[in-house]
């Protein structure tokens, strides 16, 4: 009995240890968990519109790459590789319908030959049926949280324009793992990098969301992806006031 209790306690503590603290929300039901131990389940359903109507993963795994590079999976690591000649970063979409969630994963910018593509970055984006809603991106200069604007459409691409980013400026070393957390609740979002946070609000953030997109420029890796239901937190007003005070000149 004691051994069983000890094992349960160990498992509980191990599960809590991989959860980073949240500022705006509390964790509810676990909606998705991906450890990339094997190739993620392929998508089912028929994609509709920009990024809706499917569940599971859509990504390019062929050796030839293509316009958006390719993805490889090994040792619990989902690695995006922007192949030479690619037109944009490697992207992988996970179809899941949600509104308020907490998204957490470990990320790494890989130190590999740049082949002329010196800028290293990765991103986690949410989408609705039409386009991107919010982007959390990580580069060697730090973390950037960027909203999209439903009322501003690029006439050339027919896609939403980006709004003003919230920035957490801090040096990011290549080959180091970092934990990022994206909290989405109503019209607000909080991005956290290794315990440091930034926040912004935008009406579009509150719309119904249909997928999560991962992206890797040059080469970047993801592991331990978790998506929880986000529940209201009584301390958010106090935490938000502290964050806003910290960014004032």
N, C-alpha and C positions, 0 to 999 in steps of 0.2 A: 504494500500500500504506500509506504513512504517513498519507494523507488518510483512508483507510478506518479505520485504527486510531484516528486523532484523533476521528472521528465516533462510533465505538463508545465511546470513553472519555468523550466529552461526554454521550452518551445515558446511560451508566452513572452518571455524576456527577449528572445531572439527576434520574434516578430515585432515587438515594440522598438527594438534597437534599430531596425531598418526604416522606421518611420521618422521623418524629420518633423520638427514642430511647425505648426501652422499659426498664422497671425489672425486671419479673417474668419476662418471656419473651423469646424470640428469634423473629424472623420466619421462618416456613416458607413453604410454597407459597401463592401468591396465589390466593384462592378467589373473589373478586369485585372488580371495579373499575368504578366509575360516575363519569363526568365530566359527566353531565347536558348533553351537547352537543345532545341531542334528547330527546324524550319517552322515559322509561325503558321497557324491554320490559314489556308487560302480563303479568299473572300467568297461569299455566297450572295446570291441576289443579283439584281441588275442595277448598276450604277445609274442614277438619275441626276440630271442637273450637274452642278459643279462637283459635289462630293457627298452624295447621299444615296440611300437605297441599297446599301450593302453592309455586310458584317464581315469581320475577319480582316486579313491583310492584303494589300495590293502593293507590290514592289517589284523592281527589276532585279532578277538574280542571274541573268545570262552573262557569260564571260565577255561577250562582245560589248557589253555596256549599253550604249545608246545615247540619246540626247540628254538623259539625266543620270548617267552613271549606273552603278550596280550595287547590290548588297550581298554581304557574306555573313555567315553565322558560324561561330566556333567558340567553345568554352564559355557559353553564356553571354556572348558579346554579339551584338547586331551592328555590323560595321558598314557604313555607307562610303562608297568610293566614287569620286567624281573622275571618270576616265578622261584621258586626253581627247580633246575635241568635243566634249559634252557641252551642251548649250546652257545648262543650269545644274545646280547641285543634285546629288542623288536624293530622291524623295521616296518615302514609304507611307502609305495611308492605312489607318486602322478604322474601319467603319463601326461606329457606336453612336447611338442617339443619346443625347444628354442635355442638361440645362446647367445645373450647378454641380461642379465636381472639383476634386483635388487630383491633380496629375503629378506623379513623382517618378523620377528615374535618375540613374547615375549616367553621367556623360563624360566624354573625353575627346579632346582635340589631339589627333594622332600626329606624331612627328615622323613623317615619311617624305621621300623626295617629292618636291612640289610640281615637277614637270611643267614649270611655267605658271602654275596656279598658286601663288604665294599666300593668298588670303585664306586663312583657316577659320571656319565658323560652323555652327550647327544651329538648328532651330527646332522648336516645337510649336506647331500652329493648330488652331482650331478652325473649323469651317462650318458654314451652314449650307443650304441647298444651292446657294448662288456663288459664294466666294469665301475668302479668308475673313476671319473675325478678329483674331488676336494672334500675335507672334511673340514668343519668348525666344530670344536668340543669344547665343554665347560666342564671343570672339576672344582674341587674345587681350582685348582691352576691357573685357568685363561682360556684364549682363545687360540686355536691352529688352524692354517691354514695350511693344508697339501695337496700337490699335489701328483698325482699318475704318474708313469712313463710308457709311452707306450712301451718303449724298454726293460723294465725289468719285466720279468714274473716269478712268483714263480713256480718252477717246481712241487711242491706238490699240490698247489691249482689251478694252471693254471691262476691265477689272477695277475693283475699288482701290482708291489711293490710300497710302499710309498716312496716319496722323503723327503727332509729335510723340517721340519715345520718352519713357522714363528710363533713366540710366543708373546703373551701379558700376562705377568705374573702378576696376581693380585688375591687376595683372593676372593673366591666366597662363600657366605653364603648359607646354605640350606634354602629352603622355601622362598627365595627372588626372585621376578620376575626381569628379565633383558631383554633388547631389543638387538637383534643381527641383523645385516644387512650384506648380502653377495652381493657384486657388482661384476659382471662378464662382462668383455668387452674385446674382442679379446683374447690375450694370457695372460691377467692380471686379478687378482682378489684382492679385498679388503675385509677384514673382520672387522667388527666394533662391539664392545661391549660397550653399554652405552656411545657412543661418542668417545671411544678410538679405534684406528685402527691399523691394520697391513696389509702388502701387499706382494705379490710375483707374479712371472710370470713363465709360463711353456707353451711350444708349444701345449700340449694336451688340455689346458684350452679352446682353440679356436675352438675345434671340435663341431659338431652338438650334442646337448644334448637332451635326451629323457625322463628323469624323475628326480624327486627330491625325496630323501629318508630322512626320519626322524628316529632317533634311540634314545633309552633310556636304559641306564644301571642302574640296581637296580630299580629306578623309577624317571621319569622326565616328565615334562608337557610342552605343547606347546599351544599357543593361538594367535589369530589375525594374521594369516598367509596371507601375501600379496606378489604378484609377479608382478613387473612392467617391461615393456620394458625399457632397458637401453640405454640412448642417450649420445653421446659424451659431455664432459664438458671441457670448455676452461681452467679451472683452475687446471686440473689434473696434468700437468707437475710440477707446483709449489707445489701442495700438495704432490706429490710423492717424490720430493726432500726433503721436510720437514720430511716425514716419514722415508726415508732412512737415513737421517742425525741423526734422533733420535735413531736409533738402532746401530749406529756405536760405538765401544768401546772408 
